Amino acid sequence: MTTAPQTPRLPGASGGFPFLPPLPLFLLQPVLKRIVTKIAADNPDMFDRLGHHRHAYFLIDPVDMPFMLYLRPDPEALDFKALNRRRVLPPHCARISGKFLDLLTLMDTEQDGDALFFSRDLIVTGDTEAVVCLRNALDDVEEPIAESVADMFGAPGRGALNMLRRAAENAQKRKGSHS
């Protein structure tokens, strides 16, 4: 595994989500662990699509959020945690960067990853084959990951996902009207 070079911040990505207060990352860790454990338990066949990349580490960088996510999709050693941006980047095979709502729609299988990549709304550095395998594994999941996660939190989770979906749809409309 190698560490990918620092990717420049995406244009217009500094605004973030003003309604989110700073959150101590240690509070996110058990939630992220619960999420990755449930997704893995519900979709054990997903790991076959990853091949040897299941042992790789991925950085998922929502550039408009105050943290990054660190994922190792290995069913024998699952790891999914939030990392502080100010730290030195840990070893990883690939880094996927984009605005939070774009990454969400990608996880929600509503957005074409190739379209995001070629429009430069999504930046991939490092091992692109590993990223393609990860995307293929997510595509094989019966229920979109975003819905599975929202369902874990009941009505409030589903309400939050619906709100985020509307925000993503509105952002896409605004982006379309500016092109």
C-alpha positions as CSV (number, residue, x, y, z in Angstrom):
1,M,0.0,0.0,0.0
2,T,1.2,3.5,-0.8
3,T,0.1,6.8,0.4
4,A,-1.4,8.9,-2.4
5,P,-0.2,12.5,-2.7
6,Q,-2.3,15.2,-1.2
7,T,-5.1,16.1,-3.5
8,P,-6.0,19.7,-3.9
9,R,-9.3,20.9,-2.4
10,L,-12.1,20.9,-4.9
11,P,-13.3,24.2,-6.1
12,G,-16.1,25.6,-4.0
13,A,-15.7,22.9,-1.3
14,S,-14.7,25.1,1.6
15,G,-18.3,26.0,2.6
16,G,-19.1,22.7,4.4
17,F,-22.4,22.2,6.2
18,P,-23.0,25.2,8.4
19,F,-25.7,23.4,10.4
20,L,-23.2,20.7,11.6
21,P,-21.5,21.7,14.9
22,P,-17.9,20.4,15.3
23,L,-18.2,16.8,16.4
24,P,-15.5,15.0,18.5
25,L,-14.5,12.1,16.2
26,F,-14.5,9.6,19.0
27,L,-18.2,9.9,19.1
28,L,-18.4,8.9,15.4
29,Q,-16.2,5.8,15.8
30,P,-18.8,3.4,17.3
31,V,-21.5,4.5,14.9
32,L,-19.1,3.9,11.9
33,K,-18.2,0.5,13.4
34,R,-21.9,-0.4,13.7
35,I,-22.5,0.7,10.1
36,V,-19.7,-1.3,8.5
37,T,-20.5,-4.4,10.6
38,K,-24.1,-4.3,9.6
39,I,-23.4,-3.7,5.9
40,A,-20.9,-6.6,5.9
41,A,-23.3,-8.9,7.7
42,D,-26.1,-8.1,5.3
43,N,-24.0,-8.4,2.1
44,P,-21.3,-11.1,2.6
45,D,-21.0,-11.7,-1.2
46,M,-20.0,-8.1,-1.7
47,F,-16.4,-9.0,-0.7
48,D,-15.9,-11.4,-3.6
49,R,-16.1,-8.5,-6.0
50,L,-13.2,-6.8,-4.2
51,G,-10.7,-9.7,-4.8
52,H,-7.4,-8.9,-3.2
53,H,-8.4,-5.3,-2.8
54,R,-10.5,-6.3,0.3
55,H,-7.2,-6.0,2.2
56,A,-6.6,-2.5,1.0
57,Y,-7.3,0.8,2.8
58,F,-9.3,3.5,1.2
59,L,-9.6,7.2,2.1
60,I,-13.0,8.6,1.5
61,D,-12.7,12.4,1.6
62,P,-15.9,14.4,1.7
63,V,-14.0,17.7,1.1
64,D,-16.7,19.9,2.6
65,M,-16.7,18.0,5.9
66,P,-14.2,18.4,8.8
67,F,-13.1,14.7,8.6
68,M,-12.2,11.9,6.2
69,L,-13.2,8.3,6.4
70,Y,-10.8,5.4,6.4
71,L,-12.1,2.1,5.2
72,R,-10.7,-1.4,5.0
73,P,-13.4,-3.6,3.5
74,D,-11.9,-6.9,4.7
75,P,-14.6,-9.2,6.2
76,E,-11.9,-10.6,8.5
77,A,-10.6,-7.2,9.7
78,L,-13.2,-4.6,9.0
79,D,-12.1,-1.1,9.7
80,F,-14.1,2.1,9.1
81,K,-13.3,5.2,11.1
82,A,-13.3,9.0,10.9
83,L,-9.9,10.7,10.7
84,N,-9.0,14.3,11.6
85,R,-7.9,16.2,8.5
86,R,-4.9,17.7,10.3
87,R,-3.3,14.4,10.8
88,V,-0.7,12.9,8.5
89,L,-2.5,10.7,6.0
90,P,-2.3,7.0,6.9
91,P,-1.2,4.5,4.4
92,H,-3.9,3.8,1.7
93,C,-4.2,2.4,-1.8
94,A,-6.6,5.0,-3.1
95,R,-8.3,8.2,-2.1
96,I,-11.8,9.2,-3.3
97,S,-12.5,12.9,-2.8
98,G,-15.6,14.9,-3.5
99,K,-18.4,16.9,-2.0
100,F,-20.4,15.0,0.7
101,L,-23.6,15.1,-1.3
102,D,-21.9,13.8,-4.4
103,L,-20.4,10.9,-2.4
104,L,-23.8,10.2,-0.8
105,T,-25.5,10.0,-4.2
106,L,-22.7,7.7,-5.3
107,M,-23.3,5.5,-2.3
108,D,-27.1,5.7,-2.9
109,T,-26.5,4.4,-6.5
110,E,-28.2,7.5,-7.8
111,Q,-25.1,9.0,-9.4
112,D,-22.9,7.6,-12.1
113,G,-19.4,7.5,-10.7
114,D,-17.9,7.8,-14.2
115,A,-19.9,11.0,-14.8
116,L,-18.7,12.4,-11.4
117,F,-15.1,11.5,-12.2
118,F,-15.1,13.0,-15.7
119,S,-16.8,16.2,-14.5
120,R,-14.0,16.5,-11.9
121,D,-16.6,16.4,-9.1
122,L,-14.9,13.3,-7.9
123,I,-11.2,13.0,-7.7
124,V,-9.6,9.5,-7.4
125,T,-5.9,9.2,-6.6
126,G,-3.9,6.0,-6.2
127,D,-5.0,2.6,-7.4
128,T,-8.0,3.2,-9.7
129,E,-8.5,-0.6,-10.1
130,A,-9.1,-0.9,-6.4
131,V,-11.7,1.9,-6.6
132,V,-13.4,0.3,-9.5
133,C,-13.6,-3.0,-7.6
134,L,-15.0,-1.1,-4.6
135,R,-17.6,0.5,-6.7
136,N,-18.5,-2.8,-8.4
137,A,-18.9,-4.4,-4.9
138,L,-21.2,-1.6,-3.8
139,D,-23.2,-1.9,-7.0
140,D,-23.9,-5.5,-6.2
141,V,-25.6,-4.7,-2.9
142,E,-29.3,-5.3,-3.1
143,E,-30.5,-2.3,-1.1
144,P,-28.5,0.9,-1.5
145,I,-26.0,1.4,1.3
146,A,-27.4,4.8,2.2
147,E,-30.9,3.3,2.7
148,S,-29.5,0.5,4.9
149,V,-27.7,3.0,7.0
150,A,-30.8,5.2,7.3
151,D,-32.9,2.2,8.3
152,M,-30.5,1.5,11.2
153,F,-31.6,4.7,12.8
154,G,-35.3,4.3,12.2
155,A,-37.6,7.2,11.2
156,P,-35.0,9.9,12.1
157,G,-32.5,8.2,9.8
158,R,-34.9,7.8,6.9
159,G,-36.0,11.5,7.4
160,A,-32.3,12.6,7.3
161,L,-31.6,10.6,4.2
162,N,-34.7,12.1,2.5
163,M,-33.5,15.6,3.4
164,L,-30.0,14.8,2.1
165,R,-31.4,13.4,-1.1
166,R,-33.4,16.5,-1.7
167,A,-30.4,18.7,-1.0
168,A,-28.3,16.6,-3.5
169,E,-31.1,16.9,-6.1
170,N,-31.2,20.6,-5.6
171,A,-27.4,20.9,-5.9
172,Q,-27.5,18.9,-9.1
173,K,-30.2,21.2,-10.5
174,R,-28.1,24.3,-9.6
175,K,-25.1,22.7,-11.1
176,G,-27.0,21.9,-14.3
177,S,-28.3,25.5,-14.6
178,H,-24.8,26.9,-14.3
179,S,-23.3,24.7,-17.1
